[in-house]
Amino acid sequence: MPTQSRFVPIGTQAPDFTLPATDGSTVRLSDYRQRAHVVLVFLRGFQ
């Protein structure tokens, strides 16, 4: 089974991905590539 790194090296472009939005639509990272800044926050869970 191939394995992939879970980390993107600093200074490299993040791979494109798609996630569900709260309104039921989908959001792709590539939709925001032309913007000056994009902030990504990934939470592992709530306690």
C-alpha distance matrix in Angstrom:
0.0 3.8 6.5 10.0 13.3 15.4 18.5 20.5 22.7 26.4 28.2 25.4 25.3 23.1 20.7 22.2 21.4 23.3 24.6 27.2 30.7 33.2 35.3 32.6 31.9 28.8 28.8 26.9 26.8 27.9 31.1 32.2 31.5 35.2 36.4 37.5 35.5 32.6 31.9 28.5 28.5 25.6 26.7 24.5 27.1 30.8 32.6
3.8 0.0 3.8 6.8 10.3 12.8 15.6 17.2 19.3 23.0 24.6 21.8 21.7 19.8 17.5 19.4 19.0 21.4 23.0 26.0 29.3 32.1 34.2 31.7 30.7 27.4 26.9 24.6 24.2 25.1 28.5 29.4 28.4 32.1 33.3 34.3 32.5 29.8 29.2 26.1 26.4 23.8 25.3 23.6 26.5 30.2 32.3
6.5 3.8 0.0 3.8 6.8 9.3 12.1 14.1 16.3 20.0 22.0 19.4 19.6 17.5 15.7 17.9 17.5 20.1 21.4 24.6 27.6 30.3 32.7 30.5 29.6 26.2 25.4 23.2 22.4 23.8 27.1 27.6 26.7 30.4 31.3 32.0 29.9 27.2 26.4 23.2 23.3 20.7 22.2 20.5 23.6 27.3 29.3
10.0 6.8 3.8 0.0 3.8 6.3 8.8 10.5 12.9 16.5 18.4 15.7 15.9 13.8 12.2 14.7 14.7 17.6 19.1 22.5 25.3 28.1 30.6 28.7 27.5 24.0 22.8 20.4 19.2 20.5 23.9 24.2 23.2 26.9 27.7 28.3 26.2 23.6 22.9 19.9 20.3 18.1 20.0 18.8 22.2 25.9 28.2
13.3 10.3 6.8 3.8 0.0 3.8 5.4 7.6 9.8 13.3 15.7 13.6 14.3 12.3 11.8 14.9 15.0 18.2 19.3 22.8 25.2 27.8 30.6 29.1 28.0 24.4 22.8 20.5 18.7 20.4 23.7 23.3 22.3 25.9 26.3 26.5 24.2 21.7 20.7 17.9 18.2 16.2 18.2 17.2 20.8 24.4 26.6
15.4 12.8 9.3 6.3 3.8 0.0 3.8 6.9 9.8 12.7 15.3 13.5 13.9 11.2 11.1 13.7 13.3 16.1 16.7 20.0 22.2 24.6 27.5 26.3 25.4 22.0 20.3 18.4 16.7 18.9 21.9 21.4 20.8 24.5 24.5 24.6 22.0 19.2 17.8 14.7 14.7 12.5 14.4 13.6 17.2 20.8 23.1
18.5 15.6 12.1 8.8 5.4 3.8 0.0 3.8 6.3 9.0 11.8 10.6 11.6 9.5 10.7 13.8 14.1 17.2 18.0 21.4 23.1 25.6 28.5 27.7 26.5 23.1 20.9 18.7 16.3 18.4 21.4 20.3 19.4 22.8 22.6 22.3 19.8 17.4 16.1 13.5 13.9 12.6 14.9 14.8 18.6 21.8 24.1
20.5 17.2 14.1 10.5 7.6 6.9 3.8 0.0 3.8 6.4 8.5 6.8 7.9 6.5 8.4 11.9 13.2 16.6 17.9 21.5 23.0 25.7 28.3 27.7 26.0 22.5 19.9 17.3 14.4 16.0 19.2 17.9 16.4 19.8 19.8 19.4 17.2 15.3 14.6 12.7 14.1 13.6 16.6 17.2 20.9 24.0 26.6
22.7 19.3 16.3 12.9 9.8 9.8 6.3 3.8 0.0 3.8 6.3 5.8 8.6 8.8 11.2 14.8 16.6 20.1 21.4 25.1 26.3 29.0 31.6 31.1 29.4 25.9 23.0 20.4 17.2 18.4 21.5 19.8 17.9 20.8 20.8 19.8 17.9 16.7 16.2 15.0 16.5 16.5 19.3 20.0 23.7 26.6 28.9
26.4 23.0 20.0 16.5 13.3 12.7 9.0 6.4 3.8 0.0 3.8 5.7 8.6 9.5 12.8 15.9 17.8 21.1 22.2 25.7 26.4 28.9 31.5 31.5 29.7 26.4 23.2 20.7 17.2 18.4 21.2 18.9 17.0 19.4 19.0 17.4 15.5 14.8 14.4 14.0 15.7 16.5 19.4 20.7 24.2 26.8 29.1
28.2 24.6 22.0 18.4 15.7 15.3 11.8 8.5 6.3 3.8 0.0 3.8 6.8 9.1 12.4 15.4 17.9 21.2 22.8 26.2 26.7 29.5 31.7 31.8 29.6 26.3 22.9 20.1 16.5 17.0 19.7 17.3 14.8 16.9 16.8 15.1 13.9 14.0 14.5 14.7 17.2 18.5 21.8 23.4 26.8 29.3 31.9
25.4 21.8 19.4 15.7 13.6 13.5 10.6 6.8 5.8 5.7 3.8 0.0 3.8 6.4 9.2 12.3 15.1 18.7 20.7 24.3 25.2 28.3 30.3 30.0 27.6 24.1 21.0 17.8 14.4 14.6 17.8 16.0 13.3 15.9 16.5 15.6 14.6 14.0 14.9 14.5 17.2 18.1 21.5 22.9 26.4 29.2 32.0
25.3 21.7 19.6 15.9 14.3 13.9 11.6 7.9 8.6 8.6 6.8 3.8 0.0 3.8 6.4 9.0 12.1 15.5 17.8 21.3 22.2 25.5 27.3 26.8 24.3 20.8 17.6 14.3 10.9 10.8 14.1 12.6 9.9 12.8 13.7 13.6 12.8 11.8 13.2 12.9 16.0 17.0 20.6 22.3 25.6 28.4 31.5
23.1 19.8 17.5 13.8 12.3 11.2 9.5 6.5 8.8 9.5 9.1 6.4 3.8 0.0 3.8 6.5 8.9 12.3 14.3 18.0 19.1 22.3 24.3 23.7 21.5 17.9 14.9 11.8 8.6 9.6 12.9 11.7 10.1 13.6 14.2 14.6 13.0 10.9 11.7 10.4 13.2 13.7 17.4 18.9 22.2 25.1 28.3
20.7 17.5 15.7 12.2 11.8 11.1 10.7 8.4 11.2 12.8 12.4 9.2 6.4 3.8 0.0 3.8 6.4 10.2 12.9 16.6 18.4 21.9 23.6 22.4 20.0 16.3 13.8 10.4 8.2 8.7 12.4 12.4 11.0 14.7 15.9 17.1 15.7 13.4 14.3 12.5 15.0 14.8 18.4 19.5 22.6 25.8 29.1
22.2 19.4 17.9 14.7 14.9 13.7 13.8 11.9 14.8 15.9 15.4 12.3 9.0 6.5 3.8 0.0 3.8 7.1 10.3 13.9 15.6 19.3 20.6 19.3 16.6 12.9 10.5 6.9 5.5 5.8 9.3 10.2 9.6 13.3 14.6 16.6 15.4 12.8 14.1 12.4 15.0 15.0 18.5 19.9 22.6 25.6 29.1
21.4 19.0 17.5 14.7 15.0 13.3 14.1 13.2 16.6 17.8 17.9 15.1 12.1 8.9 6.4 3.8 0.0 3.8 6.8 10.5 12.7 16.3 17.8 16.2 14.0 10.2 8.4 5.7 5.8 7.7 10.1 11.3 11.9 15.5 16.3 18.4 16.8 13.6 14.2 11.7 13.7 13.1 16.2 17.4 19.8 22.9 26.4
23.3 21.4 20.1 17.6 18.2 16.1 17.2 16.6 20.1 21.1 21.2 18.7 15.5 12.3 10.2 7.1 3.8 0.0 3.8 7.0 9.5 13.1 14.3 12.5 10.3 6.5 5.5 4.4 6.6 8.7 9.7 11.6 13.2 16.5 17.0 19.6 17.9 14.6 15.0 12.6 14.1 13.5 16.2 17.5 19.3 22.0 25.7
24.6 23.0 21.4 19.1 19.3 16.7 18.0 17.9 21.4 22.2 22.8 20.7 17.8 14.3 12.9 10.3 6.8 3.8 0.0 3.8 6.5 9.8 11.6 10.0 8.7 5.7 5.4 6.6 8.6 11.5 11.7 13.1 15.3 18.4 18.2 20.6 18.4 14.8 14.5 11.8 12.4 11.5 13.6 15.1 16.3 18.8 22.5
27.2 26.0 24.6 22.5 22.8 20.0 21.4 21.5 25.1 25.7 26.2 24.3 21.3 18.0 16.6 13.9 10.5 7.0 3.8 0.0 3.8 6.7 8.2 6.3 6.0 4.5 6.2 8.9 11.5 14.2 13.5 15.0 17.8 20.5 20.0 22.6 20.4 16.9 16.5 14.1 14.2 13.4 14.7 16.3 16.6 18.6 22.2
30.7 29.3 27.6 25.3 25.2 22.2 23.1 23.0 26.3 26.4 26.7 25.2 22.2 19.1 18.4 15.6 12.7 9.5 6.5 3.8 0.0 3.8 5.4 5.5 5.4 5.4 6.2 9.8 12.0 14.7 13.2 14.2 17.5 19.7 18.7 21.2 19.0 15.7 15.2 13.5 13.7 13.7 14.9 17.1 17.1 18.4 22.1
33.2 32.1 30.3 28.1 27.8 24.6 25.6 25.7 29.0 28.9 29.5 28.3 25.5 22.3 21.9 19.3 16.3 13.1 9.8 6.7 3.8 0.0 3.8 5.5 7.4 8.9 9.9 13.5 15.5 18.3 16.6 17.2 20.7 22.6 21.2 23.5 21.1 18.0 17.0 15.5 14.9 14.9 15.3 17.4 16.6 17.2 20.7
35.3 34.2 32.7 30.6 30.6 27.5 28.5 28.3 31.6 31.5 31.7 30.3 27.3 24.3 23.6 20.6 17.8 14.3 11.6 8.2 5.4 3.8 0.0 3.8 5.7 8.6 10.4 14.2 16.7 18.9 16.6 17.8 21.4 22.9 21.8 24.4 22.6 19.7 19.4 18.2 18.1 18.4 19.0 21.2 20.4 20.9 24.3
32.6 31.7 30.5 28.7 29.1 26.3 27.7 27.7 31.1 31.5 31.8 30.0 26.8 23.7 22.4 19.3 16.2 12.5 10.0 6.3 5.5 5.5 3.8 0.0 3.8 6.7 9.6 13.2 16.2 18.3 16.4 18.3 21.6 23.5 22.9 25.7 24.0 20.8 20.6 19.0 19.0 18.6 19.4 21.0 20.4 21.5 24.9
31.9 30.7 29.6 27.5 28.0 25.4 26.5 26.0 29.4 29.7 29.6 27.6 24.3 21.5 20.0 16.6 14.0 10.3 8.7 6.0 5.4 7.4 5.7 3.8 0.0 3.8 6.8 10.2 13.4 15.0 13.0 15.2 18.4 20.2 20.0 23.1 21.7 18.8 19.2 17.8 18.6 18.6 20.0 21.9 22.0 23.4 27.0
28.8 27.4 26.2 24.0 24.4 22.0 23.1 22.5 25.9 26.4 26.3 24.1 20.8 17.9 16.3 12.9 10.2 6.5 5.7 4.5 5.4 8.9 8.6 6.7 3.8 0.0 3.8 6.7 10.1 11.8 10.5 12.8 15.7 18.0 18.0 21.1 19.7 16.5 17.1 15.4 16.5 16.4 18.4 20.2 20.8 22.8 26.5
28.8 26.9 25.4 22.8 22.8 20.3 20.9 19.9 23.0 23.2 22.9 21.0 17.6 14.9 13.8 10.5 8.4 5.5 5.4 6.2 6.2 9.9 10.4 9.6 6.8 3.8 0.0 3.8 6.7 8.7 7.4 9.2 12.2 14.5 14.4 17.4 15.9 12.8 13.7 12.3 14.1 14.6 17.1 19.3 20.5 22.5 26.2
26.9 24.6 23.2 20.4 20.5 18.4 18.7 17.3 20.4 20.7 20.1 17.8 14.3 11.8 10.4 6.9 5.7 4.4 6.6 8.9 9.8 13.5 14.2 13.2 10.2 6.7 3.8 0.0 3.8 5.3 5.4 7.6 9.6 12.5 13.1 16.0 14.8 11.9 13.3 11.9 14.3 14.8 17.9 20.0 21.7 24.1 27.8
26.8 24.2 22.4 19.2 18.7 16.7 16.3 14.4 17.2 17.2 16.5 14.4 10.9 8.6 8.2 5.5 5.8 6.6 8.6 11.5 12.0 15.5 16.7 16.2 13.4 10.1 6.7 3.8 0.0 3.8 5.3 5.6 6.9 10.3 10.7 13.1 11.7 8.8 10.5 9.5 12.5 13.5 17.0 19.3 21.5 23.9 27.6
27.9 25.1 23.8 20.5 20.4 18.9 18.4 16.0 18.4 18.4 17.0 14.6 10.8 9.6 8.7 5.8 7.7 8.7 11.5 14.2 14.7 18.3 18.9 18.3 15.0 11.8 8.7 5.3 3.8 0.0 3.8 5.3 5.1 8.3 10.0 12.8 12.6 10.6 13.2 12.8 16.1 17.2 20.8 23.0 25.2 27.7 31.4
31.1 28.5 27.1 23.9 23.7 21.9 21.4 19.2 21.5 21.2 19.7 17.8 14.1 12.9 12.4 9.3 10.1 9.7 11.7 13.5 13.2 16.6 16.6 16.4 13.0 10.5 7.4 5.4 5.3 3.8 0.0 3.8 5.9 7.7 8.9 12.3 12.3 10.6 13.3 13.5 16.7 18.2 21.5 24.1 25.9 27.9 31.7
32.2 29.4 27.6 24.2 23.3 21.4 20.3 17.9 19.8 18.9 17.3 16.0 12.6 11.7 12.4 10.2 11.3 11.6 13.1 15.0 14.2 17.2 17.8 18.3 15.2 12.8 9.2 7.6 5.6 5.3 3.8 0.0 3.8 5.6 5.5 8.7 8.5 7.1 10.3 11.3 14.7 16.9 20.3 23.2 25.1 27.0 30.6
31.5 28.4 26.7 23.2 22.3 20.8 19.4 16.4 17.9 17.0 14.8 13.3 9.9 10.1 11.0 9.6 11.9 13.2 15.3 17.8 17.5 20.7 21.4 21.6 18.4 15.7 12.2 9.6 6.9 5.1 5.9 3.8 0.0 3.8 5.5 8.0 8.6 8.1 11.6 12.6 16.4 18.4 22.1 24.7 27.1 29.2 32.8
35.2 32.1 30.4 26.9 25.9 24.5 22.8 19.8 20.8 19.4 16.9 15.9 12.8 13.6 14.7 13.3 15.5 16.5 18.4 20.5 19.7 22.6 22.9 23.5 20.2 18.0 14.5 12.5 10.3 8.3 7.7 5.6 3.8 0.0 3.8 6.6 8.8 9.7 13.4 15.3 19.0 21.4 25.0 27.9 30.1 32.0 35.5
36.4 33.3 31.3 27.7 26.3 24.5 22.6 19.8 20.8 19.0 16.8 16.5 13.7 14.2 15.9 14.6 16.3 17.0 18.2 20.0 18.7 21.2 21.8 22.9 20.0 18.0 14.4 13.1 10.7 10.0 8.9 5.5 5.5 3.8 0.0 3.8 5.7 7.1 10.8 13.3 16.9 19.8 23.1 26.3 28.3 29.8 33.2
37.5 34.3 32.0 28.3 26.5 24.6 22.3 19.4 19.8 17.4 15.1 15.6 13.6 14.6 17.1 16.6 18.4 19.6 20.6 22.6 21.2 23.5 24.4 25.7 23.1 21.1 17.4 16.0 13.1 12.8 12.3 8.7 8.0 6.6 3.8 0.0 3.8 7.0 10.4 13.5 16.9 20.1 23.4 26.6 28.7 30.1 33.3
35.5 32.5 29.9 26.2 24.2 22.0 19.8 17.2 17.9 15.5 13.9 14.6 12.8 13.0 15.7 15.4 16.8 17.9 18.4 20.4 19.0 21.1 22.6 24.0 21.7 19.7 15.9 14.8 11.7 12.6 12.3 8.5 8.6 8.8 5.7 3.8 0.0 3.8 6.6 9.9 13.2 16.5 19.7 23.0 25.1 26.5 29.6
32.6 29.8 27.2 23.6 21.7 19.2 17.4 15.3 16.7 14.8 14.0 14.0 11.8 10.9 13.4 12.8 13.6 14.6 14.8 16.9 15.7 18.0 19.7 20.8 18.8 16.5 12.8 11.9 8.8 10.6 10.6 7.1 8.1 9.7 7.1 7.0 3.8 0.0 3.8 6.5 10.0 13.1 16.4 19.7 21.7 23.3 26.6
31.9 29.2 26.4 22.9 20.7 17.8 16.1 14.6 16.2 14.4 14.5 14.9 13.2 11.7 14.3 14.1 14.2 15.0 14.5 16.5 15.2 17.0 19.4 20.6 19.2 17.1 13.7 13.3 10.5 13.2 13.3 10.3 11.6 13.4 10.8 10.4 6.6 3.8 0.0 3.8 6.6 10.1 13.1 16.5 18.5 19.9 23.0
28.5 26.1 23.2 19.9 17.9 14.7 13.5 12.7 15.0 14.0 14.7 14.5 12.9 10.4 12.5 12.4 11.7 12.6 11.8 14.1 13.5 15.5 18.2 19.0 17.8 15.4 12.3 11.9 9.5 12.8 13.5 11.3 12.6 15.3 13.3 13.5 9.9 6.5 3.8 0.0 3.8 6.6 10.0 13.2 15.4 17.3 20.6
28.5 26.4 23.3 20.3 18.2 14.7 13.9 14.1 16.5 15.7 17.2 17.2 16.0 13.2 15.0 15.0 13.7 14.1 12.4 14.2 13.7 14.9 18.1 19.0 18.6 16.5 14.1 14.3 12.5 16.1 16.7 14.7 16.4 19.0 16.9 16.9 13.2 10.0 6.6 3.8 0.0 3.8 6.5 9.9 11.9 13.6 16.8
25.6 23.8 20.7 18.1 16.2 12.5 12.6 13.6 16.5 16.5 18.5 18.1 17.0 13.7 14.8 15.0 13.1 13.5 11.5 13.4 13.7 14.9 18.4 18.6 18.6 16.4 14.6 14.8 13.5 17.2 18.2 16.9 18.4 21.4 19.8 20.1 16.5 13.1 10.1 6.6 3.8 0.0 3.8 6.6 9.1 11.5 14.8
26.7 25.3 22.2 20.0 18.2 14.4 14.9 16.6 19.3 19.4 21.8 21.5 20.6 17.4 18.4 18.5 16.2 16.2 13.6 14.7 14.9 15.3 19.0 19.4 20.0 18.4 17.1 17.9 17.0 20.8 21.5 20.3 22.1 25.0 23.1 23.4 19.7 16.4 13.1 10.0 6.5 3.8 0.0 3.8 5.5 7.8 11.0
24.5 23.6 20.5 18.8 17.2 13.6 14.8 17.2 20.0 20.7 23.4 22.9 22.3 18.9 19.5 19.9 17.4 17.5 15.1 16.3 17.1 17.4 21.2 21.0 21.9 20.2 19.3 20.0 19.3 23.0 24.1 23.2 24.7 27.9 26.3 26.6 23.0 19.7 16.5 13.2 9.9 6.6 3.8 0.0 3.8 7.2 9.8
27.1 26.5 23.6 22.2 20.8 17.2 18.6 20.9 23.7 24.2 26.8 26.4 25.6 22.2 22.6 22.6 19.8 19.3 16.3 16.6 17.1 16.6 20.4 20.4 22.0 20.8 20.5 21.7 21.5 25.2 25.9 25.1 27.1 30.1 28.3 28.7 25.1 21.7 18.5 15.4 11.9 9.1 5.5 3.8 0.0 3.7 6.7
30.8 30.2 27.3 25.9 24.4 20.8 21.8 24.0 26.6 26.8 29.3 29.2 28.4 25.1 25.8 25.6 22.9 22.0 18.8 18.6 18.4 17.2 20.9 21.5 23.4 22.8 22.5 24.1 23.9 27.7 27.9 27.0 29.2 32.0 29.8 30.1 26.5 23.3 19.9 17.3 13.6 11.5 7.8 7.2 3.7 0.0 3.8
32.6 32.3 29.3 28.2 26.6 23.1 24.1 26.6 28.9 29.1 31.9 32.0 31.5 28.3 29.1 29.1 26.4 25.7 22.5 22.2 22.1 20.7 24.3 24.9 27.0 26.5 26.2 27.8 27.6 31.4 31.7 30.6 32.8 35.5 33.2 33.3 29.6 26.6 23.0 20.6 16.8 14.8 11.0 9.8 6.7 3.8 0.0
